[in-house]
Amino acid sequence: MLKQIDVPVMWSLKQTETKTGLKRPTLIHLVKSGKIKYIRLGAGQRGKILINAQSLCDYLQGATE
């Protein structure tokens, strides 16, 4: 039997903008400063950024409390 694993929800920058209302420069700042988890698909700096939705939600909840 296969073990069930939790796969994190990942959003592109455009999806994150749409879902949260945060602007691209703000999201890039959060990524570069290490405040939220992300992965980069593709080679080098031109790879597509995918943001971990739970990490962003946790950050936003902490930022508003």
C-alpha positions in Angstrom: 0.0 0.0 0.0 1.3 3.5 -0.9 1.9 5.9 1.9 -0.2 9.1 1.6 1.9 12.3 1.5 0.8 15.9 1.9 1.5 17.8 -1.3 1.7 21.6 -0.7 -0.5 23.9 -2.7 1.7 26.1 -4.9 0.6 29.3 -6.7 2.2 31.1 -9.5 2.9 34.8 -8.9 -0.2 35.7 -11.1 -2.4 33.3 -9.1 -1.1 34.7 -5.9 -1.8 38.2 -7.0 -5.4 37.3 -8.0 -6.1 35.3 -4.8 -4.6 37.8 -2.3 -4.6 41.2 -3.9 -0.9 41.5 -3.2 1.2 43.0 -6.0 4.0 41.3 -7.8 6.8 43.6 -6.3 5.6 42.8 -2.8 5.6 39.0 -3.5 9.1 39.2 -5.0 10.3 41.0 -1.9 8.7 38.3 0.4 10.4 35.6 -1.7 13.8 37.3 -1.8 13.8 38.1 1.9 13.0 34.5 2.8 9.8 35.3 4.5 7.7 32.8 2.5 8.5 29.4 1.1 8.8 29.0 -2.7 10.3 27.0 -5.4 11.7 28.1 -8.8 11.0 26.0 -11.8 13.4 26.2 -14.7 17.0 27.4 -15.0 18.5 30.3 -13.1 16.9 33.6 -12.4 14.4 33.2 -15.3 12.7 30.2 -13.8 9.0 30.4 -12.8 8.4 31.1 -9.1 5.8 29.1 -7.3 4.8 30.3 -3.9 3.8 27.9 -1.1 0.2 28.9 -0.3 0.3 27.8 3.4 3.6 29.6 4.0 2.1 32.8 2.6 -1.1 32.4 4.7 0.9 31.8 7.8 3.1 34.9 7.1 0.0 37.1 6.5 -1.7 35.9 9.7 1.4 36.7 11.7 1.8 40.1 10.0 -1.7 41.1 11.0 -1.7 39.9 14.6 
